[in-house]
Amino acid sequence: MPNPKRRHSQRRTSTRRAHDHLAKPSQAECPNCHSPKMPHRACPSCGFYKGRAVIEVAEQ
């Protein structure tokens, strides 16, 4: 198997890694309570998903 003969420079390594950063998770608005939530998941503040209650949420 061939092996690299020379070391890659820091610039070349950094350029390759420029797109490896983490992206922010997307947020959707809950249609029931209008708080931000992850898309396609039940709302953690009210427990609704697709217009119906799917989880019990303790009142604070």
Biopython code that builds the backbone (N, CA, C, O; Angstrom):
import numpy as np
from Bio.PDB.StructureBuilder import StructureBuilder

atoms = [
    (1, "MET", "N", (0.841, -1.190, 0.000)),
    (1, "MET", "CA", (0.000, 0.000, 0.000)),
    (1, "MET", "C", (0.877, 1.240, 0.000)),
    (1, "MET", "O", (1.877, 1.290, 0.716)),
    (2, "PRO", "N", (0.519, 2.237, -0.788)),
    (2, "PRO", "CA", (1.323, 3.464, -0.810)),
    (2, "PRO", "C", (1.097, 4.298, 0.451)),
    (2, "PRO", "O", (-0.008, 4.347, 0.992)),
    (3, "ASN", "N", (2.137, 4.932, 0.895)),
    (3, "ASN", "CA", (2.089, 5.804, 2.057)),
    (3, "ASN", "C", (2.462, 7.220, 1.638)),
    (3, "ASN", "O", (3.189, 7.394, 0.659)),
    (4, "PRO", "N", (1.985, 8.236, 2.352)),
    (4, "PRO", "CA", (2.346, 9.604, 1.982)),
    (4, "PRO", "C", (3.840, 9.858, 2.172)),
    (4, "PRO", "O", (4.435, 9.438, 3.165)),
    (5, "LYS", "N", (4.426, 10.544, 1.213)),
    (5, "LYS", "CA", (5.859, 10.846, 1.292)),
    (5, "LYS", "C", (6.109, 12.133, 2.075)),
    (5, "LYS", "O", (7.128, 12.263, 2.754)),
    (6, "ARG", "N", (5.184, 13.079, 1.979)),
    (6, "ARG", "CA", (5.373, 14.365, 2.640)),
    (6, "ARG", "C", (4.172, 14.673, 3.537)),
    (6, "ARG", "O", (3.066, 14.169, 3.343)),
    (7, "ARG", "N", (4.439, 15.501, 4.499)),
    (7, "ARG", "CA", (3.416, 15.917, 5.458)),
    (7, "ARG", "C", (2.574, 17.021, 4.826)),
    (7, "ARG", "O", (3.099, 17.866, 4.102)),
    (8, "HIS", "N", (1.252, 17.015, 5.102)),
    (8, "HIS", "CA", (0.398, 18.094, 4.615)),
    (8, "HIS", "C", (0.631, 19.341, 5.450)),
    (8, "HIS", "O", (0.814, 19.254, 6.664)),
    (9, "SER", "N", (0.626, 20.500, 4.807)),
    (9, "SER", "CA", (0.842, 21.748, 5.532)),
    (9, "SER", "C", (-0.370, 22.074, 6.398)),
    (9, "SER", "O", (-1.454, 21.524, 6.204)),
    (10, "GLN", "N", (-0.169, 22.978, 7.357)),
    (10, "GLN", "CA", (-1.266, 23.381, 8.238)),
    (10, "GLN", "C", (-2.357, 24.082, 7.451)),
    (10, "GLN", "O", (-3.537, 23.922, 7.761)),
    (11, "ARG", "N", (-1.993, 24.846, 6.451)),
    (11, "ARG", "CA", (-2.990, 25.548, 5.646)),
    (11, "ARG", "C", (-3.865, 24.563, 4.887)),
    (11, "ARG", "O", (-5.082, 24.735, 4.819)),
    (12, "ARG", "N", (-3.262, 23.550, 4.327)),
    (12, "ARG", "CA", (-4.038, 22.556, 3.575)),
    (12, "ARG", "C", (-4.981, 21.782, 4.502)),
    (12, "ARG", "O", (-6.124, 21.500, 4.141)),
    (13, "THR", "N", (-4.494, 21.446, 5.690)),
    (13, "THR", "CA", (-5.326, 20.737, 6.658)),
    (13, "THR", "C", (-6.473, 21.627, 7.121)),
    (13, "THR", "O", (-7.611, 21.168, 7.213)),
    (14, "SER", "N", (-6.187, 22.899, 7.414)),
    (14, "SER", "CA", (-7.216, 23.819, 7.878)),
    (14, "SER", "C", (-8.253, 24.088, 6.794)),
    (14, "SER", "O", (-9.440, 24.224, 7.093)),
    (15, "THR", "N", (-7.819, 24.164, 5.543)),
    (15, "THR", "CA", (-8.744, 24.393, 4.441)),
    (15, "THR", "C", (-9.689, 23.215, 4.288)),
    (15, "THR", "O", (-10.875, 23.406, 4.020)),
    (16, "ARG", "N", (-9.198, 22.032, 4.451)),
    (16, "ARG", "CA", (-10.042, 20.846, 4.344)),
    (16, "ARG", "C", (-11.047, 20.799, 5.494)),
    (16, "ARG", "O", (-12.185, 20.368, 5.308)),
    (17, "ARG", "N", (-10.633, 21.237, 6.672)),
    (17, "ARG", "CA", (-11.488, 21.174, 7.850)),
    (17, "ARG", "C", (-12.404, 22.388, 7.991)),
    (17, "ARG", "O", (-13.111, 22.496, 8.993)),
    (18, "ALA", "N", (-12.414, 23.288, 7.038)),
    (18, "ALA", "CA", (-13.194, 24.520, 7.152)),
    (18, "ALA", "C", (-14.693, 24.244, 7.231)),
    (18, "ALA", "O", (-15.427, 25.037, 7.820)),
    (19, "HIS", "N", (-15.160, 23.144, 6.655)),
    (19, "HIS", "CA", (-16.589, 22.845, 6.630)),
    (19, "HIS", "C", (-16.986, 21.822, 7.691)),
    (19, "HIS", "O", (-18.111, 21.323, 7.658)),
    (20, "ASP", "N", (-16.107, 21.497, 8.620)),
    (20, "ASP", "CA", (-16.403, 20.488, 9.630)),
    (20, "ASP", "C", (-17.071, 21.058, 10.877)),
    (20, "ASP", "O", (-17.297, 20.327, 11.842)),
    (21, "HIS", "N", (-17.389, 22.352, 10.871)),
    (21, "HIS", "CA", (-17.965, 22.956, 12.070)),
    (21, "HIS", "C", (-19.398, 22.466, 12.278)),
    (21, "HIS", "O", (-20.040, 21.983, 11.345)),
    (22, "LEU", "N", (-19.884, 22.594, 13.496)),
    (22, "LEU", "CA", (-21.240, 22.177, 13.828)),
    (22, "LEU", "C", (-22.232, 23.256, 13.440)),
    (22, "LEU", "O", (-21.948, 24.449, 13.545)),
    (23, "ALA", "N", (-23.399, 22.820, 12.989)),
    (23, "ALA", "CA", (-24.460, 23.760, 12.637)),
    (23, "ALA", "C", (-25.451, 23.854, 13.801)),
    (23, "ALA", "O", (-25.616, 22.904, 14.566)),
    (24, "LYS", "N", (-26.098, 24.994, 13.923)),
    (24, "LYS", "CA", (-27.104, 25.163, 14.964)),
    (24, "LYS", "C", (-28.297, 24.271, 14.652)),
    (24, "LYS", "O", (-28.676, 24.139, 13.488)),
    (25, "PRO", "N", (-28.895, 23.656, 15.665)),
    (25, "PRO", "CA", (-30.099, 22.864, 15.392)),
    (25, "PRO", "C", (-31.249, 23.791, 15.008)),
    (25, "PRO", "O", (-31.400, 24.878, 15.566)),
    (26, "SER", "N", (-32.055, 23.346, 14.048)),
    (26, "SER", "CA", (-33.157, 24.181, 13.585)),
    (26, "SER", "C", (-34.261, 24.227, 14.634)),
    (26, "SER", "O", (-34.437, 23.284, 15.406)),
    (27, "GLN", "N", (-34.987, 25.311, 14.655)),
    (27, "GLN", "CA", (-36.064, 25.519, 15.611)),
    (27, "GLN", "C", (-37.357, 25.774, 14.840)),
    (27, "GLN", "O", (-37.358, 26.462, 13.819)),
    (28, "ALA", "N", (-38.444, 25.216, 15.336)),
    (28, "ALA", "CA", (-39.767, 25.474, 14.783)),
    (28, "ALA", "C", (-40.630, 26.042, 15.895)),
    (28, "ALA", "O", (-40.330, 25.858, 17.074)),
    (29, "GLU", "N", (-41.701, 26.733, 15.524)),
    (29, "GLU", "CA", (-42.592, 27.302, 16.521)),
    (29, "GLU", "C", (-43.735, 26.337, 16.786)),
    (29, "GLU", "O", (-44.350, 25.820, 15.853)),
    (30, "CYS", "N", (-44.012, 26.099, 18.042)),
    (30, "CYS", "CA", (-45.127, 25.231, 18.418)),
    (30, "CYS", "C", (-46.433, 25.941, 18.056)),
    (30, "CYS", "O", (-46.637, 27.079, 18.476)),
    (31, "PRO", "N", (-47.318, 25.304, 17.292)),
    (31, "PRO", "CA", (-48.573, 25.973, 16.935)),
    (31, "PRO", "C", (-49.536, 26.111, 18.110)),
    (31, "PRO", "O", (-50.483, 26.896, 18.042)),
    (32, "ASN", "N", (-49.311, 25.367, 19.176)),
    (32, "ASN", "CA", (-50.210, 25.422, 20.334)),
    (32, "ASN", "C", (-49.806, 26.519, 21.319)),
    (32, "ASN", "O", (-50.631, 27.354, 21.690)),
    (33, "CYS", "N", (-48.532, 26.522, 21.746)),
    (33, "CYS", "CA", (-48.102, 27.491, 22.762)),
    (33, "CYS", "C", (-47.104, 28.523, 22.227)),
    (33, "CYS", "O", (-46.714, 29.431, 22.961)),
    (34, "HIS", "N", (-46.688, 28.402, 20.977)),
    (34, "HIS", "CA", (-45.788, 29.335, 20.287)),
    (34, "HIS", "C", (-44.402, 29.423, 20.912)),
    (34, "HIS", "O", (-43.741, 30.454, 20.787)),
    (35, "SER", "N", (-43.948, 28.372, 21.579)),
    (35, "SER", "CA", (-42.584, 28.352, 22.092)),
    (35, "SER", "C", (-41.700, 27.608, 21.084)),
    (35, "SER", "O", (-42.204, 26.784, 20.321)),
    (36, "PRO", "N", (-40.400, 27.884, 21.067)),
    (36, "PRO", "CA", (-39.533, 27.186, 20.111)),
    (36, "PRO", "C", (-39.351, 25.715, 20.489)),
    (36, "PRO", "O", (-39.246, 25.370, 21.666)),
    (37, "LYS", "N", (-39.318, 24.855, 19.465)),
    (37, "LYS", "CA", (-39.148, 23.422, 19.697)),
    (37, "LYS", "C", (-38.416, 22.833, 18.504)),
    (37, "LYS", "O", (-38.297, 23.475, 17.461)),
    (38, "MET", "N", (-37.927, 21.615, 18.659)),
    (38, "MET", "CA", (-37.277, 20.915, 17.558)),
    (38, "MET", "C", (-38.358, 20.440, 16.582)),
    (38, "MET", "O", (-39.420, 20.003, 17.025)),
    (39, "PRO", "N", (-38.118, 20.514, 15.269)),
    (39, "PRO", "CA", (-39.142, 20.068, 14.328)),
    (39, "PRO", "C", (-39.365, 18.560, 14.399)),
    (39, "PRO", "O", (-38.437, 17.804, 14.684)),
    (40, "HIS", "N", (-40.572, 18.133, 14.145)),
    (40, "HIS", "CA", (-40.992, 16.728, 14.139)),
    (40, "HIS", "C", (-40.838, 16.066, 15.509)),
    (40, "HIS", "O", (-40.581, 14.865, 15.595)),
    (41, "ARG", "N", (-40.994, 16.852, 16.578)),
    (41, "ARG", "CA", (-40.935, 16.325, 17.934)),
    (41, "ARG", "C", (-42.024, 16.979, 18.758)),
    (41, "ARG", "O", (-42.495, 18.068, 18.429)),
    (42, "ALA", "N", (-42.419, 16.316, 19.825)),
    (42, "ALA", "CA", (-43.433, 16.887, 20.706)),
    (42, "ALA", "C", (-42.854, 18.104, 21.415)),
    (42, "ALA", "O", (-41.661, 18.154, 21.718)),
    (43, "CYS", "N", (-43.710, 19.080, 21.674)),
    (43, "CYS", "CA", (-43.284, 20.311, 22.340)),
    (43, "CYS", "C", (-42.959, 20.003, 23.804)),
    (43, "CYS", "O", (-43.794, 19.428, 24.502)),
    (44, "PRO", "N", (-41.768, 20.371, 24.286)),
    (44, "PRO", "CA", (-41.422, 20.065, 25.680)),
    (44, "PRO", "C", (-42.175, 20.923, 26.691)),
    (44, "PRO", "O", (-42.266, 20.548, 27.860)),
    (45, "SER", "N", (-42.719, 22.069, 26.269)),
    (45, "SER", "CA", (-43.394, 22.939, 27.235)),
    (45, "SER", "C", (-44.884, 22.633, 27.366)),
    (45, "SER", "O", (-45.442, 22.794, 28.451)),
    (46, "CYS", "N", (-45.551, 22.189, 26.278)),
    (46, "CYS", "CA", (-46.985, 21.909, 26.390)),
    (46, "CYS", "C", (-47.335, 20.448, 26.111)),
    (46, "CYS", "O", (-48.426, 20.007, 26.474)),
    (47, "GLY", "N", (-46.438, 19.681, 25.474)),
    (47, "GLY", "CA", (-46.676, 18.257, 25.244)),
    (47, "GLY", "C", (-47.515, 17.938, 24.026)),
    (47, "GLY", "O", (-47.940, 16.795, 23.861)),
    (48, "PHE", "N", (-47.769, 18.924, 23.157)),
    (48, "PHE", "CA", (-48.597, 18.700, 21.974)),
    (48, "PHE", "C", (-47.740, 18.342, 20.767)),
    (48, "PHE", "O", (-46.612, 18.818, 20.630)),
    (49, "TYR", "N", (-48.285, 17.499, 19.893)),
    (49, "TYR", "CA", (-47.667, 17.173, 18.611)),
    (49, "TYR", "C", (-48.780, 16.924, 17.610)),
    (49, "TYR", "O", (-49.665, 16.102, 17.845)),
    (50, "LYS", "N", (-48.733, 17.632, 16.496)),
    (50, "LYS", "CA", (-49.745, 17.539, 15.428)),
    (50, "LYS", "C", (-51.160, 17.780, 15.964)),
    (50, "LYS", "O", (-52.101, 17.086, 15.581)),
    (51, "GLY", "N", (-51.300, 18.768, 16.852)),
    (51, "GLY", "CA", (-52.609, 19.179, 17.316)),
    (51, "GLY", "C", (-53.217, 18.365, 18.434)),
    (51, "GLY", "O", (-54.367, 18.608, 18.800)),
    (52, "ARG", "N", (-52.487, 17.399, 18.999)),
    (52, "ARG", "CA", (-53.054, 16.627, 20.107)),
    (52, "ARG", "C", (-51.991, 16.407, 21.174)),
    (52, "ARG", "O", (-50.795, 16.411, 20.883)),
    (53, "ALA", "N", (-52.435, 16.217, 22.405)),
    (53, "ALA", "CA", (-51.528, 16.009, 23.525)),
    (53, "ALA", "C", (-50.983, 14.590, 23.477)),
    (53, "ALA", "O", (-51.752, 13.629, 23.482)),
    (54, "VAL", "N", (-49.666, 14.452, 23.430)),
    (54, "VAL", "CA", (-49.056, 13.128, 23.348)),
    (54, "VAL", "C", (-48.230, 12.791, 24.581)),
    (54, "VAL", "O", (-47.977, 11.615, 24.843)),
    (55, "ILE", "N", (-47.798, 13.807, 25.354)),
    (55, "ILE", "CA", (-47.053, 13.549, 26.584)),
    (55, "ILE", "C", (-47.631, 14.409, 27.708)),
    (55, "ILE", "O", (-48.159, 15.494, 27.464)),
    (56, "GLU", "N", (-47.526, 13.922, 28.915)),
    (56, "GLU", "CA", (-47.967, 14.661, 30.088)),
    (56, "GLU", "C", (-46.864, 15.622, 30.509)),
    (56, "GLU", "O", (-45.704, 15.227, 30.628)),
    (57, "VAL", "N", (-47.222, 16.876, 30.732)),
    (57, "VAL", "CA", (-46.275, 17.878, 31.160)),
    (57, "VAL", "C", (-46.730, 18.406, 32.515)),
    (57, "VAL", "O", (-47.884, 18.806, 32.672)),
    (58, "ALA", "N", (-45.834, 18.407, 33.487)),
    (58, "ALA", "CA", (-46.167, 18.897, 34.826)),
    (58, "ALA", "C", (-46.356, 20.405, 34.794)),
    (58, "ALA", "O", (-45.542, 21.118, 34.206)),
    (59, "GLU", "N", (-47.408, 20.894, 35.413)),
    (59, "GLU", "CA", (-47.678, 22.326, 35.487)),
    (59, "GLU", "C", (-46.705, 22.962, 36.467)),
    (59, "GLU", "O", (-46.424, 22.402, 37.527)),
    (60, "GLN", "N", (-46.186, 24.146, 36.104)),
    (60, "GLN", "CA", (-45.244, 24.830, 36.995)),
    (60, "GLN", "C", (-45.853, 26.064, 37.561)),
    (60, "GLN", "O", (-45.208, 26.772, 38.334)),
]
sb = StructureBuilder()
sb.init_structure("model")
sb.init_model(0)
sb.init_chain("A")
sb.init_seg("    ")
for serial, (resi, resn, name, xyz) in enumerate(atoms, 1):
    if name == "N":
        sb.init_residue(resn, " ", resi, " ")
    sb.init_atom(name, np.array(xyz, "f"), 0.0, 1.0, " ", f" {name:<3s}", serial, name[0])
structure = sb.get_structure()
